[in-house]
Amino acid sequence: GFLRPPVTLSALEAAAPPFSPDAPTSDELRRGLAKRAAMRPPLPVVDDDPTGTQTVHGVSVRADWTVDGLLAEFETDQSCFYVLANTRALNVADAVERNLEIGANLRPFGPRVVVSRSDSTLRGHFPKEVDALAKGLGWEDPLIIVAPQFFEGGRVTANGIHYVLGPVKPGGDRIATPAGETEFARDAAFGYRRSRLVEWVAEKTAGIPGYDGAWQLGLEGARAGPDVARDVFLDALADARVLCVDALEERDMLILAEGLHRALEASASTRGVVLRSAGAAVAAFTGMPQKPLLDAAALAAPARADDARPAAAGGVVVVGSYTAKTTAQLASLVETCPWLDRVDVDVGDVLDRGDAYTEDVAAAVDGILENGRSAVVATSRTVRQDDGAGGLEIGAKVNDALCGIVERVAAKRRPAFVVAKGGITSNDVAVRGLGVARADVLGQVVPGVPAWRLGPESALPGSAYVVFPGNVGTDEDLAR
């Protein structure tokens, strides 16, 4: 018949080849990769929204990409740094222009590997922004490695198919839905149909010269050990344009990272490598040490005697993402947290009333904080994408309003915390609403949800800022 039973994580694991007895453990791989990272300049990660820091800690995030700013990052001893390109909020022409500029500014530092960090559910300006980044770097024919895995968020790849895992069921199993069958594949701006990565590449690169026949490195190649992975990467450096990789768990990705390092050391090729990845590949390639989840004490902002603004007892949660997951998390937040008041931002009023409406909402939020409570500022849940640009133009106007609200609130008082829900929302609220130029990644508050310490130039210097991706977490995680 036409019905088929759902794929489960346990079934994928049972069908996967075993690790070779000679394959190093995750801890051994992580230690070796960290030593490699310590001997090299920091890895530049060009992030199409700020949620890419969801697997790292002890590194920086920059909101600019000037040559002087990049030089300051390359002179540090950190394993990597992030550049907030925020191109997922732009149309393709602007995304291409921005990546060209970033690549050109990175070029004087001569990196061999650059990360184009993007969505673990395959949304984004692929391949055009990757090609633009490479062109800016002066790379005519880079090897592009497609690695969208993000294990904390339930994004895995097996047999070439990329999956989005559902919540944990009683008994511990999870439904594994091919990415092309999820709500993310129906995105008005970045939609797609294919779940098999080589087919997704073909779908996205149709008609573009030089993209014939992507390669796939399966689990059997990773689990045979770093030397087998090295040999595949060496062949790819010689002959492939795009190599897609499988990874079902962190150890797979660590083996792949070690294999890639070995291939780069052994290859006579000088080709540049662009990692088109989600969060897992960055953490693996740099040997990022594991760190416990952050508690409230780690997020507390230092007292500032020089700040004349009154300190609020409550904080602000800004919810811009409109995914089904975010909507469920918002409902749980409002139900679970009685100390918090909801303020809805109506998209129609944003479009019709502009700044006057922004002022009204900001005044309402300030009144809530003045009364010692916290506020959740949430956009209306009805999706408006009727702008001829997949909703990007309407989204930009809504983000303008959210940034204006936060900017006005922060000018009058200092919230105890700020949480931004949604990748583009998180970027704009930080950079435009709070004036963040540079921040330090503290770690994660729940798996896949990073927190930053804001820099002294920002409107809330020293404060913690939680970047909550729109497509990550259980229904209860935002409330938690």
C-alpha angles and dihedrals in degrees: 000000000000095000122088129183115256119262114246133203091239090055091051090049093048092051094046119101116253122254114263112258086237095054112112120246121254092255092050092049093046092052092049094047091049089054090051091049091050090058095051136063114268116284111247114227115194103202123202089203132005097256091086090089088072094108102039142067138184093040134104136250120210126198092197133053104202116147090246092050092049090047089056090055095046089053092060126088095234118125094234143348134211128231113203100223092158090196095152086076092054134077115254096261093054091043090054092048092050094049091049089054094046092048092049091051091048092049098082089061093057102222116186094200127036126178121224096196115202145152122320088216092057100254119140145078098303126191101001099063091045090052090048093050090050092047091053089051090052093248110143096180113017125173108247115207114198109208111156097165120135109169098186088057095044099253111143137156128215131165087005093298120119114220137195110212121220126220120298111275126213104285093035103270126128133208112244111211119191107247092238090062096054131092089256091066089058093059108141093225102034106022124152140169108212125087098180103089098224089050091047089054090050090049093050096042099043110146095008112122118241098028101098116137116359116212125233126213106200132203091265089064094049097043093050086071141260095297093058090046088049091055092051091049090048090054090047092051088055102043117004133086096191129022119187118199136208121221127166098175141009095271090060091055093045091054090049091050092050090047091051092050090051092048092052090051093048100040123098088204119105094199116140119238125221115196106207093195149144122227104296098065094054093051091047098045091052096041090237108200116237116255131190118251114274120259130206093270091057090053098047114120118230117251114260117206091184094061112098094189117101113254112238121222089215134055142216130253114194116198116190102146114101100195118129089247092056092048090054091047091050091052091050091048094053092045096046101042112059090174090069130080123207121228114188121213107208111214091209091055090047090055095042104038104027118180095006090061091046090054091051094051092046090053090051092051092047090052091054092051091046088058091055096255134115127245134216111203107200131178116232111274096231106103115231113193101145096120100100091248102080091267095301094121094047089044090054092054092048091050089050088058094047091050091048091051093051092044092053094045094048091050091062104037142001112251116218090233142355123212120183119197117205130037101252090039090053093052096047096043090051100042102031103022098041101022095237114176098166135007138177120236108233098185135261131318093198124002109296096008114106131202125207133201106226120231128246092258093063129094089249105038114195094009123132116245120196116212107201114187116226095232101043137089141028121291089263099046098089090053091045 
